[in-house]
Amino acid sequence: MAGRGEQRRRTYTARVRQVAGRPTVATGKGRYVAVRVILVAVLVVAGLRLVQVQGFQAEALSAKAESQRTTTITIPAQRGAIVDRNGVQLAFSVETRALSVNLKLMRRSWADYAVKHPTLGQNFETRAAAAAKFMAAKLPGKTTETELLADFHKNQDFTYLVDGVEPSVADEIVKEFPEIGSETRSAREYPGDDLASNVVGLANWRMDDPDVSKHNLHGIDGLELTRDADLAGTPGKLVADTPEGSDSVVIPGTERDVQPATPGNNLELTIDSDVQYALQSQLSDYVAQSHAKGGSAVVMDAKTGEIYALADDRTFNPNDPSTYTADLMNDQAVTTPYEPGSVNKIVTATAAIDSGVTTPDAVNVVPGTLKVADHTVHDAWTHGTVNYTTTGIFAKSSNIGTLLLAQKVGPDKYLDYLKKFGIGQSTGLGLPGESRGYVPARGTWTGTTFGNLPIGQGLSMTVVQMAGMYQAIANNGLRVQPRIVKDEVKPDGTVVPEPAPQTTQVVSPQTATTVRDMLRAVTQNGKNGNSGTAPTAAVEGYQISGKTGTGQQVNPATGAYSDSLYNITFAGILPADNPRFVVGIRLDAPDTTLPAGHSAAPLFHTVASYLAQRYQIPLSQTASPVVPLVIP
């Protein structure tokens, strides 16, 4: 028994050793066991992977799968319009399309088609040729068949073909050639061409921001730039299915989750487009007559500071890219300060009357020359000692008489009046590149500084700042911050007025009235030397106050004042007895030997006559009195 048992154990042991030592010749039962072990292992791994996918990666994988078959499309917001004070459109947007093609997809699709239909002779080349011919016929003036064929054969995956396509034409093209993509865009229209373009500016379609939602019309100049955030609106979005994740071809009817775009606000300006047109035309003509290098002018409401027209003699046309030059797009009326000459004498006149150092009829003994430090001052005409009334000093524009009065006021008080008139300070008009002008700091004044400032040299201002000084005198001494935007209109029609303008009481109403009455003599035509410097500025039936100016320009070659280059200026009030408008004019280096180049007063007459007629301004009840300027 023991022997048999030992043999069984041995047999068993031997079998075990045999199986362990020769696994490749295992019995059928052994193979079954091995396969079962492998299957169990596979199921365990699969189960673990399923748990990982469903439990930990489900959301991420779902999002990835969704992204492979959907795309988010930005809906551009409609840009707000810019209109004048009467609702006339100066800038508005129209919907357009940009046509594009996914060249990679188009090549692959038509290669597959050619393989499946070899007898039809249709492939990428024939399709591109047909599309180019069809599109060129539909888009005359925008592209050509040759240009389109070149685009179709670019060595890239995607390209834009043509922009600014009318939606209906784009729809025809896409219907005929579904592989052509159509993107909604906008184009800016400026119906007046260069009308007020120095104010309105320019906006075009911009795609330089990495945030696709910001691809839209954006301003690059003028109010289009500075008020871009108000005009631009808020883009919307929608989700749609696409044939492939990165393709721009949307499967019709799959659009969903629409978030509508919010249009931008409209801007209503203080500009009157008719007055703007008249001022631009009249200024341009006068600059040509005077042979000036250029000119700027402004028409401002005497009470509110609202600007009805702001013009340069030349400006750009936003509908014509060939005019997009730095020179033409520079709004010199606000960006380019100049030394105004005698127009600035209104500061001395106001300070002298307000300080009580003189009266309009007071007689002032004015010598032929005046020594100021190491500088000798002359008048524009040669004379000996003359008795001028205070009114006569300013009506005749005597430099010497003005300096004598300024010395009585004193430099510190004079500087205070300059500041009250806003010189050297930004007007806050809201146009790009606006200059503050220049007034030298009090601590830098030399002995001759106070011999220059009262007569309009050694400081600078823009044409808007110059008009603003006269607006204060026209408005009973209250200077109102000029403005050119009146209000915003939201998409729902809600009108949001601009913030109230800042005001500064420069002088009392009594002083302002006195100065305004004094400056009527500038336009009087009297006898025996009692004419002012600008009888040609007078407008029949109206009292006119104003002041001429001739400011020397600095010769860039020498750095000294030129004897031939001048800023010719005029600022006037219409009418003086019941002010409605202020007009400021600057001519840049006209030929002063010509009648038109010697004075800007005739241009004021033209502009003021037009304003009186357009707004049916009531005639003055009495004519301006002729007052004595020179006392024998």
C-alpha positions as CSV (number, residue, x, y, z in Angstrom):
1,M,0.0,0.0,0.0
2,A,2.7,2.3,0.9
3,G,4.5,1.5,-2.3
4,R,1.5,2.3,-4.4
5,G,0.9,5.5,-2.5
6,E,4.4,6.6,-3.0
7,Q,4.1,5.9,-6.7
8,R,1.0,8.0,-7.0
9,R,2.7,10.9,-5.3
10,R,5.7,10.5,-7.5
11,T,3.5,10.3,-10.6
12,Y,1.8,13.4,-9.5
13,T,5.0,15.1,-8.7
14,A,6.5,14.1,-11.9
15,R,3.5,15.4,-13.8
16,V,3.8,18.7,-12.1
17,R,7.4,18.9,-12.9
18,Q,6.7,17.9,-16.5
19,V,4.1,20.7,-16.9
20,A,6.2,23.3,-15.3
21,G,9.2,22.4,-17.2
22,R,7.5,22.2,-20.7
23,P,4.7,24.9,-20.8
24,T,4.7,25.0,-24.6
25,V,3.3,21.5,-24.8
26,A,0.7,21.8,-22.1
27,T,-2.3,19.7,-22.3
28,G,-5.7,21.1,-23.5
29,K,-6.8,21.6,-20.0
30,G,-3.8,23.8,-19.4
31,R,-4.5,25.9,-22.4
32,Y,-8.0,26.5,-21.2
33,V,-6.8,27.8,-17.9
34,A,-4.3,30.2,-19.5
35,V,-7.0,31.7,-21.9
36,R,-9.4,32.1,-19.0
37,V,-6.8,34.0,-17.0
38,I,-6.0,36.3,-20.0
39,L,-9.7,37.0,-20.5
40,V,-10.2,37.8,-16.9
41,A,-7.3,40.2,-17.0
42,V,-8.7,41.9,-20.2
43,L,-12.1,42.3,-18.6
44,V,-10.6,43.8,-15.5
45,V,-8.6,46.3,-17.5
46,A,-11.6,47.2,-19.6
47,G,-13.7,47.6,-16.5
48,L,-11.2,49.9,-14.9
49,R,-11.0,51.9,-18.1
50,L,-14.8,52.1,-18.3
51,V,-14.9,53.4,-14.7
52,Q,-12.2,56.0,-15.5
53,V,-14.0,57.2,-18.6
54,Q,-17.5,57.3,-17.2
55,G,-16.5,58.4,-13.7
56,F,-13.6,60.7,-14.2
57,Q,-13.3,61.8,-17.8
58,A,-16.9,61.8,-19.0
59,E,-17.3,65.6,-18.9
60,A,-14.0,66.3,-20.7
61,L,-14.5,63.7,-23.4
62,S,-18.1,64.9,-23.9
63,A,-16.9,68.4,-24.4
64,K,-14.2,67.2,-26.8
65,A,-16.7,65.3,-28.8
66,E,-19.0,68.2,-29.0
67,S,-16.2,70.5,-30.1
68,Q,-15.5,68.2,-33.0
69,R,-18.9,68.7,-34.5
70,T,-19.9,72.3,-33.4
71,T,-18.6,75.8,-33.7
72,T,-19.3,79.0,-31.9
73,I,-20.0,81.9,-34.3
74,T,-19.8,85.5,-33.3
75,I,-22.6,87.8,-34.4
76,P,-21.2,91.3,-35.0
77,A,-23.0,94.1,-33.4
78,Q,-24.3,96.9,-35.6
79,R,-22.3,100.1,-35.1
80,G,-24.2,103.1,-34.1
81,A,-24.7,106.0,-36.6
82,I,-23.4,109.5,-36.3
83,V,-25.9,112.2,-37.1
84,D,-25.9,116.0,-37.0
85,R,-28.1,118.1,-34.8
86,N,-31.0,117.8,-37.3
87,G,-30.7,114.0,-37.7
88,V,-28.8,114.1,-41.0
89,Q,-26.6,111.0,-41.2
90,L,-22.9,111.7,-41.3
91,A,-21.9,108.0,-40.8
92,F,-23.8,104.7,-40.7
93,S,-23.2,101.0,-41.2
94,V,-24.4,98.6,-43.9
95,E,-24.3,94.8,-43.6
96,T,-21.8,93.1,-46.0
97,R,-20.3,89.7,-46.5
98,A,-16.7,88.5,-46.7
99,L,-16.4,85.5,-49.0
100,S,-13.8,82.8,-48.2
101,V,-12.9,79.3,-49.0
102,N,-11.4,76.3,-47.0
103,L,-8.9,75.3,-49.7
104,K,-7.9,72.1,-47.8
105,L,-11.4,70.8,-47.6
106,M,-12.2,71.9,-51.2
107,R,-9.2,70.1,-52.6
108,R,-9.9,66.9,-50.6
109,S,-13.6,66.9,-51.5
110,W,-13.1,67.3,-55.2
111,A,-10.2,64.8,-55.3
112,D,-12.6,62.3,-53.8
113,Y,-15.3,63.3,-56.3
114,A,-12.9,62.9,-59.2
115,V,-12.0,59.3,-58.0
116,K,-15.6,58.3,-57.6
117,H,-16.7,59.9,-60.9
118,P,-13.7,59.6,-63.3
119,T,-15.8,59.9,-66.4
120,L,-17.2,63.3,-65.5
121,G,-14.0,65.2,-65.8
122,Q,-14.8,67.3,-62.7
123,N,-12.0,68.0,-60.1
124,F,-10.6,70.8,-58.0
125,E,-9.2,72.7,-61.0
126,T,-12.4,72.7,-63.0
127,R,-14.4,73.7,-59.9
128,A,-12.1,76.5,-59.0
129,A,-12.2,77.8,-62.5
130,A,-16.0,77.7,-62.6
131,A,-16.2,79.5,-59.2
132,A,-13.8,82.2,-60.2
133,K,-15.7,82.9,-63.5
134,F,-19.1,83.0,-61.7
135,M,-17.9,85.2,-58.9
136,A,-16.1,87.7,-61.1
137,A,-19.3,88.1,-63.2
138,K,-21.3,88.8,-60.0
139,L,-18.7,91.1,-58.5
140,P,-17.6,93.6,-61.2
141,G,-15.3,96.2,-59.8
142,K,-14.5,94.2,-56.7
143,T,-12.4,91.4,-58.1
144,T,-11.4,89.7,-61.3
145,E,-11.3,86.1,-62.5
146,T,-7.5,86.2,-62.6
147,E,-7.3,87.4,-59.0
148,L,-9.7,84.8,-57.8
149,L,-7.9,82.0,-59.6
150,A,-4.7,83.1,-57.9
151,D,-6.5,83.0,-54.5
152,F,-7.8,79.5,-55.2
153,H,-4.3,78.3,-55.9
154,K,-2.6,79.7,-52.8
155,N,-0.4,77.3,-50.9
156,Q,-2.5,77.5,-47.8
157,D,-5.5,75.8,-46.1
158,F,-7.8,78.8,-46.0
159,T,-8.1,82.2,-47.6
160,Y,-10.4,85.2,-47.9
161,L,-11.5,85.9,-51.5
162,V,-13.3,89.2,-51.5
163,D,-14.8,91.6,-48.9
164,G,-17.7,94.1,-49.0
165,V,-20.1,91.9,-50.9
166,E,-23.8,92.7,-50.8
167,P,-25.7,90.0,-48.8
168,S,-28.0,89.1,-51.7
169,V,-25.1,88.6,-54.1
170,A,-23.2,86.6,-51.5
171,D,-26.2,84.3,-51.1
172,E,-26.3,83.7,-54.9
173,I,-22.7,82.8,-54.9
174,V,-22.9,80.4,-51.9
175,K,-26.0,78.8,-53.3
176,E,-24.2,78.0,-56.6
177,F,-20.9,77.1,-54.8
178,P,-21.6,75.8,-51.3
179,E,-17.9,75.4,-50.6
180,I,-17.6,79.2,-50.6
181,G,-18.0,80.5,-47.0
182,S,-19.8,83.8,-46.2
183,E,-19.1,85.8,-43.1
184,T,-21.3,88.6,-41.9
185,R,-19.5,91.9,-41.7
186,S,-20.3,95.6,-41.9
187,A,-19.0,98.5,-43.9
188,R,-19.1,102.2,-42.9
189,E,-20.8,104.6,-45.2
190,Y,-20.1,108.4,-45.2
191,P,-22.7,109.9,-47.4
192,G,-21.1,113.4,-47.3
193,D,-17.7,112.2,-48.4
194,D,-15.3,114.8,-46.7
195,L,-18.2,116.7,-45.0
196,A,-17.1,117.0,-41.4
197,S,-14.7,114.1,-41.8
198,N,-12.2,116.0,-39.6
199,V,-14.7,115.7,-36.8
200,V,-16.5,112.3,-37.6
201,G,-13.3,110.5,-38.5
202,L,-13.1,107.0,-39.9
203,A,-13.9,103.4,-38.9
204,N,-13.2,100.2,-40.8
205,W,-13.4,96.4,-40.2
206,R,-10.7,95.3,-37.8
207,M,-9.5,91.8,-37.2
208,D,-6.2,92.5,-35.4
209,D,-7.5,91.6,-32.0
210,P,-6.9,87.9,-31.0
211,D,-10.4,87.9,-29.5
212,V,-12.6,87.0,-32.4
213,S,-15.6,88.5,-30.7
214,K,-14.0,91.9,-31.1
215,H,-13.7,91.6,-34.9
216,N,-15.9,94.4,-36.1
217,L,-15.9,98.0,-37.3
218,H,-13.7,100.0,-35.1
219,G,-12.7,103.7,-35.2
220,I,-9.2,104.8,-36.2
221,D,-9.7,108.6,-36.3
222,G,-12.0,111.4,-35.1
223,L,-15.1,110.7,-33.0
224,E,-15.2,107.2,-34.6
225,L,-12.0,106.6,-32.5
226,T,-12.6,108.5,-29.3
227,R,-16.3,107.3,-29.0
228,D,-15.6,103.8,-30.3
229,A,-16.9,102.1,-27.1
230,D,-20.2,103.9,-27.4
231,L,-20.7,103.2,-31.1
232,A,-19.4,99.6,-31.2
233,G,-22.2,97.7,-29.4
234,T,-21.9,94.2,-27.9
235,P,-21.5,91.2,-30.2
236,G,-23.8,88.2,-29.9
237,K,-23.1,84.5,-30.6
238,L,-24.7,81.2,-31.7
239,V,-23.6,77.6,-31.8
240,A,-24.0,75.5,-35.0
241,D,-22.9,72.2,-36.4
242,T,-20.2,71.9,-38.9
243,P,-19.1,69.1,-41.2
244,E,-15.7,69.0,-39.4
245,G,-14.6,70.7,-36.2
246,S,-12.4,73.4,-37.7
247,D,-14.4,74.1,-40.8
248,S,-16.4,77.3,-41.2
249,V,-19.2,75.7,-43.2
250,V,-22.3,75.7,-41.1
251,I,-24.9,72.9,-41.6
252,P,-28.1,74.8,-42.3
253,G,-30.8,74.6,-39.6
254,T,-28.4,73.7,-36.8
255,E,-28.0,77.1,-35.3
256,R,-29.0,77.3,-31.6
257,D,-28.3,79.0,-28.3
258,V,-28.6,82.4,-30.0
259,Q,-27.4,85.4,-27.9
260,P,-28.5,88.4,-30.0
261,A,-26.0,91.2,-30.6
262,T,-26.7,94.6,-29.0
263,P,-26.3,97.5,-31.5
264,G,-24.2,100.4,-30.6
265,N,-25.5,103.8,-29.6
266,N,-26.1,106.6,-32.1
267,L,-24.2,109.9,-31.6
268,E,-26.0,113.1,-32.2
269,L,-23.6,116.0,-32.8
270,T,-24.0,119.7,-32.3
271,I,-22.8,120.1,-35.9
272,D,-25.2,121.5,-38.4
273,S,-24.2,119.7,-41.7
274,D,-25.4,122.7,-43.8
275,V,-23.3,125.2,-41.8
276,Q,-20.4,122.7,-41.9
277,Y,-20.6,122.5,-45.7
278,A,-20.8,126.2,-46.1
279,L,-17.9,126.8,-43.7
280,Q,-15.7,124.2,-45.4
281,S,-16.4,125.7,-48.8
282,Q,-16.0,129.3,-47.8
283,L,-12.8,128.6,-45.9
284,S,-11.3,126.6,-48.7
285,D,-12.1,129.3,-51.3
286,Y,-10.6,132.1,-49.1
287,V,-7.5,130.1,-48.4
288,A,-7.0,129.8,-52.2
289,Q,-7.6,133.5,-52.7
290,S,-5.1,134.5,-50.0
291,H,-2.5,131.9,-51.2
292,A,-2.3,130.7,-47.6
293,K,-0.7,127.4,-46.7
294,G,-4.0,126.4,-45.0
295,G,-6.7,127.6,-42.6
296,S,-9.1,126.6,-39.9
297,A,-12.4,128.0,-38.7
298,V,-15.2,127.4,-36.2
299,V,-18.8,128.5,-35.6
300,M,-19.8,128.3,-32.0
301,D,-23.1,129.0,-30.2
302,A,-22.5,132.1,-28.1
303,K,-24.6,130.8,-25.2
304,T,-24.1,127.1,-25.0
305,G,-20.6,126.6,-26.5
306,E,-22.0,124.1,-29.0
307,I,-20.0,123.9,-32.2
308,Y,-22.1,124.2,-35.3
309,A,-19.2,123.8,-37.7
310,L,-15.5,123.1,-37.3
311,A,-13.5,123.1,-40.5
312,D,-10.0,122.8,-42.0
313,D,-9.6,124.1,-45.6
314,R,-8.6,120.5,-46.7
315,T,-9.5,117.2,-45.1
316,F,-9.7,113.5,-46.1
317,N,-12.6,111.6,-47.7
318,P,-13.3,108.5,-45.6
319,N,-14.8,106.8,-48.7
320,D,-11.5,107.2,-50.6
321,P,-8.5,105.4,-49.1
322,S,-6.1,107.4,-51.3
323,T,-6.8,110.4,-49.1
324,Y,-5.8,108.7,-45.9
325,T,-2.6,110.7,-45.4
326,A,-1.3,112.1,-42.1
327,D,-1.6,115.7,-43.4
328,L,-5.2,115.4,-44.5
329,M,-6.3,113.4,-41.5
330,N,-4.8,115.9,-39.0
331,D,-7.6,118.1,-37.7
332,Q,-5.6,121.3,-37.4
333,A,-8.5,123.1,-35.9
334,V,-7.9,121.3,-32.6
335,T,-4.4,119.8,-33.0
336,T,-2.4,122.7,-34.2
337,P,-1.8,125.7,-31.9
338,Y,-0.5,129.0,-33.3
339,E,0.4,132.5,-32.0
340,P,-2.8,134.4,-32.5
341,G,-1.5,138.0,-32.6
342,S,-3.9,140.8,-31.7
343,V,-6.9,138.6,-31.4
344,N,-5.5,137.9,-27.9
345,K,-5.8,141.6,-27.0
346,I,-9.3,140.8,-25.7
347,V,-7.6,139.5,-22.6
348,T,-6.0,142.9,-21.9
349,A,-9.1,144.7,-22.8
350,T,-11.2,142.6,-20.4
351,A,-8.6,142.7,-17.6
352,A,-8.2,146.5,-17.9
353,I,-11.9,147.2,-17.8
354,D,-12.6,144.6,-15.1
355,S,-9.7,145.8,-12.9
356,G,-11.0,149.4,-13.2
357,V,-7.7,150.8,-14.6
358,T,-9.5,152.4,-17.5
359,T,-12.8,153.1,-19.1
360,P,-13.9,152.8,-22.8
361,D,-13.7,156.6,-23.3
362,A,-10.6,157.2,-21.3
363,V,-7.8,159.0,-23.2
364,N,-4.5,157.3,-23.3
365,V,-1.3,159.0,-24.4
366,V,0.4,156.5,-26.7
367,P,4.0,157.1,-27.9
368,G,5.4,156.0,-31.2
369,T,7.6,153.3,-29.5
370,L,7.8,151.6,-26.2
371,K,10.8,150.1,-24.5
372,V,10.1,146.8,-22.8
373,A,13.3,145.5,-21.2
374,D,15.8,145.2,-24.1
375,H,13.0,145.1,-26.7
376,T,11.5,148.1,-28.5
377,V,7.8,147.7,-29.4
378,H,6.2,149.4,-32.4
379,D,2.8,149.6,-33.8
380,A,2.0,148.2,-37.3
381,W,2.0,151.8,-38.6
382,T,4.4,154.6,-37.9
383,H,3.1,157.4,-35.7
384,G,4.2,159.9,-33.1
385,T,2.6,160.4,-29.8
386,V,-1.2,159.9,-30.2
387,N,-4.2,160.3,-27.9
388,Y,-6.2,157.1,-28.2
389,T,-9.4,156.3,-26.3
390,T,-9.3,152.9,-24.7
391,T,-11.8,151.8,-27.3
392,G,-9.5,153.2,-30.0
393,I,-6.5,151.3,-28.7
394,F,-8.3,148.0,-29.5
395,A,-10.2,149.2,-32.5
396,K,-6.9,150.4,-34.1
397,S,-5.0,147.4,-32.6
398,S,-2.2,149.5,-31.0
399,N,0.5,147.2,-29.6
400,I,1.9,150.1,-27.6
401,G,-1.4,151.2,-26.1
402,T,-2.3,147.6,-25.2
403,L,1.1,147.1,-23.4
404,L,0.6,150.3,-21.5
405,L,-2.8,149.0,-20.2
406,A,-1.4,145.6,-19.5
407,Q,1.4,147.1,-17.3
408,K,-1.3,148.8,-15.3
409,V,-3.1,145.4,-14.8
410,G,0.2,143.7,-13.8
411,P,1.7,140.4,-15.0
412,D,0.2,138.2,-12.2
413,K,-3.3,139.5,-12.6
414,Y,-3.0,139.3,-16.4
415,L,-1.9,135.6,-16.1
416,D,-5.0,134.9,-14.0
417,Y,-7.2,136.3,-16.8
418,L,-5.5,134.1,-19.3
419,K,-6.2,131.1,-17.2
420,K,-9.9,132.1,-16.8
421,F,-10.2,132.3,-20.5
422,G,-8.9,128.7,-20.8
423,I,-5.7,129.4,-22.7
424,G,-3.1,126.6,-22.0
425,Q,-5.9,124.2,-21.0
426,S,-7.6,121.4,-22.9
427,T,-11.2,122.3,-23.9
428,G,-12.3,118.6,-23.4
429,L,-13.9,118.6,-26.8
430,G,-13.2,114.9,-27.2
431,L,-11.4,114.9,-30.6
432,P,-8.1,113.1,-30.9
433,G,-4.8,114.9,-30.6
434,E,-6.3,118.1,-29.2
435,S,-3.6,120.6,-28.1
436,R,-3.8,122.5,-24.9
437,G,-2.0,125.4,-26.4
438,Y,0.9,127.0,-24.6
439,V,1.3,129.7,-21.9
440,P,4.8,130.0,-20.4
441,A,5.0,129.3,-16.7
442,R,5.2,132.4,-14.6
443,G,8.5,131.4,-13.2
444,T,10.1,131.4,-16.7
445,W,9.1,134.9,-17.7
446,T,11.9,137.2,-18.7
447,G,11.9,140.9,-19.1
448,T,10.4,140.8,-22.6
449,T,7.8,138.1,-21.9
450,F,5.2,140.6,-20.7
451,G,6.0,142.6,-23.8
452,N,4.8,139.8,-26.0
453,L,1.9,138.0,-24.3
454,P,-0.6,140.9,-24.2
455,I,-0.2,141.4,-28.0
456,G,-0.6,137.7,-28.8
457,Q,3.0,136.5,-29.2
458,G,4.9,134.0,-27.0
459,L,1.8,132.0,-26.3
460,S,-0.3,129.7,-28.5
461,M,-3.9,128.5,-28.9
462,T,-6.1,126.5,-31.2
463,V,-8.9,128.1,-33.2
464,V,-11.5,126.5,-30.8
465,Q,-9.7,128.1,-27.8
466,M,-9.6,131.4,-29.6
467,A,-13.3,131.3,-30.3
468,G,-13.9,130.3,-26.7
469,M,-12.5,133.6,-25.4
470,Y,-15.0,135.5,-27.4
471,Q,-17.8,133.1,-26.4
472,A,-17.2,134.2,-22.8
473,I,-17.6,137.9,-23.7
474,A,-20.6,137.1,-25.8
475,N,-22.2,135.2,-23.0
476,N,-22.0,137.9,-20.3
477,G,-18.7,136.7,-19.0
478,L,-19.6,133.1,-18.6
479,R,-17.2,130.8,-20.5
480,V,-18.9,127.4,-21.4
481,Q,-16.8,124.4,-22.2
482,P,-17.2,123.9,-26.0
483,R,-18.7,120.6,-27.1
484,I,-19.4,118.8,-30.3
485,V,-21.4,115.8,-29.1
486,K,-24.9,116.6,-28.0
487,D,-26.2,113.2,-26.8
488,E,-26.3,109.5,-27.3
489,V,-29.4,107.6,-28.5
490,K,-29.6,104.0,-27.3
491,P,-31.0,101.2,-29.5
492,D,-34.3,101.4,-27.7
493,G,-34.6,105.1,-28.5
494,T,-33.6,106.4,-25.0
495,V,-31.8,109.7,-25.3
496,V,-28.8,110.1,-23.0
497,P,-27.6,113.8,-22.9
498,E,-23.9,114.4,-22.6
499,P,-22.7,115.6,-19.2
500,A,-23.3,119.3,-18.6
501,P,-20.4,121.4,-19.8
502,Q,-18.1,123.0,-17.2
503,T,-18.5,126.8,-16.9
504,T,-16.2,129.5,-15.7
505,Q,-17.3,133.0,-14.8
506,V,-14.4,135.0,-16.3
507,V,-15.8,138.5,-15.6
508,S,-19.0,140.1,-14.5
509,P,-21.8,140.5,-17.0
510,Q,-21.3,144.3,-16.9
511,T,-17.6,144.0,-17.8
512,A,-18.4,141.6,-20.6
513,T,-21.0,143.9,-22.1
514,T,-18.6,146.9,-21.9
515,V,-15.9,145.0,-23.7
516,R,-18.3,143.6,-26.3
517,D,-19.5,147.2,-27.0
518,M,-16.0,148.4,-27.3
519,L,-15.1,145.8,-29.9
520,R,-17.9,147.0,-32.1
521,A,-15.6,149.9,-33.1
522,V,-13.3,147.3,-34.8
523,T,-15.7,147.1,-37.7
524,Q,-16.7,150.8,-37.8
525,N,-15.9,152.9,-40.8
526,G,-15.3,156.4,-39.5
527,K,-13.7,159.6,-40.7
528,N,-10.5,161.3,-39.7
529,G,-8.7,158.2,-38.6
530,N,-11.6,156.8,-36.7
531,S,-12.0,153.6,-38.6
532,G,-11.3,150.3,-37.0
533,T,-9.1,147.6,-38.5
534,A,-12.0,145.5,-40.0
535,P,-14.8,147.5,-41.6
536,T,-15.0,144.7,-44.1
537,A,-16.2,142.4,-41.4
538,A,-19.4,144.4,-40.9
539,V,-22.7,142.8,-41.9
540,E,-25.5,145.2,-42.9
541,G,-28.3,145.4,-40.4
542,Y,-26.3,143.9,-37.6
543,Q,-24.0,145.1,-34.8
544,I,-20.8,143.2,-35.0
545,S,-18.0,142.9,-32.4
546,G,-14.7,141.4,-33.3
547,K,-11.0,141.6,-33.4
548,T,-8.3,141.2,-36.0
549,G,-5.0,139.6,-35.5
550,T,-1.6,139.3,-37.2
551,G,0.8,137.0,-35.3
552,Q,4.3,136.5,-36.5
553,Q,5.3,132.9,-37.2
554,V,8.7,131.5,-36.2
555,N,10.9,130.9,-39.2
556,P,11.9,127.2,-38.9
557,A,15.3,128.0,-40.6
558,T,16.4,130.7,-38.1
559,G,14.3,130.0,-35.0
560,A,13.4,133.7,-34.9
561,Y,10.2,135.5,-35.8
562,S,9.7,135.8,-39.5
563,D,9.0,139.1,-41.3
564,S,7.0,137.4,-44.0
565,L,5.2,134.5,-42.4
566,Y,2.1,135.3,-40.3
567,N,-1.0,133.9,-38.7
568,I,-3.9,136.1,-39.8
569,T,-6.8,135.7,-37.4
570,F,-10.3,137.1,-36.8
571,A,-12.8,136.4,-34.0
572,G,-16.2,137.9,-34.1
573,I,-19.6,138.0,-32.4
574,L,-22.9,138.0,-34.4
575,P,-24.9,140.1,-33.4
576,A,-23.1,142.1,-30.8
577,D,-26.3,143.4,-29.1
578,N,-27.9,140.0,-28.8
579,P,-25.2,137.4,-29.4
580,R,-26.1,134.2,-31.2
581,F,-22.8,133.0,-32.8
582,V,-19.1,133.3,-32.4
583,V,-16.9,132.8,-35.4
584,G,-13.1,132.1,-35.2
585,I,-10.8,132.1,-38.2
586,R,-7.1,131.4,-38.7
587,L,-5.2,131.6,-42.0
588,D,-1.8,130.0,-42.1
589,A,0.9,132.1,-43.8
590,P,-1.2,133.8,-46.4
591,D,0.3,136.3,-48.9
592,T,-0.2,139.5,-46.9
593,T,0.3,141.7,-49.9
594,L,-3.0,140.4,-51.2
595,P,-6.3,141.9,-50.0
596,A,-7.5,138.5,-48.9
597,G,-4.2,137.7,-47.3
598,H,-4.0,140.9,-45.3
599,S,-7.1,140.2,-43.2
600,A,-9.6,137.4,-42.4
601,A,-12.4,140.0,-41.8
602,P,-13.9,139.5,-45.3
603,L,-14.3,135.8,-44.7
604,F,-16.0,136.6,-41.4
605,H,-18.4,138.8,-43.2
606,T,-19.2,135.9,-45.6
607,V,-19.7,133.3,-42.8
608,A,-21.7,135.7,-40.6
609,S,-24.0,136.7,-43.5
610,Y,-24.7,133.1,-44.2
611,L,-25.5,132.4,-40.6
612,A,-27.8,135.4,-40.3
613,Q,-29.7,134.2,-43.4
614,R,-29.9,130.5,-42.4
615,Y,-31.2,131.1,-38.9
616,Q,-33.2,134.2,-39.7
617,I,-31.4,136.1,-37.0
618,P,-33.4,139.3,-36.1
619,L,-31.8,142.5,-37.2
620,S,-30.2,144.7,-34.6
621,Q,-32.6,147.3,-33.3
622,T,-30.0,150.0,-33.7
623,A,-26.8,150.4,-35.7
624,S,-23.5,150.4,-33.9
625,P,-22.6,153.9,-32.8
626,V,-19.6,155.5,-34.4
627,V,-17.3,156.4,-31.4
628,P,-14.1,158.4,-31.3
629,L,-11.0,156.4,-31.5
630,V,-8.4,159.2,-31.8
631,I,-8.6,162.4,-29.8
632,P,-7.0,165.4,-31.6
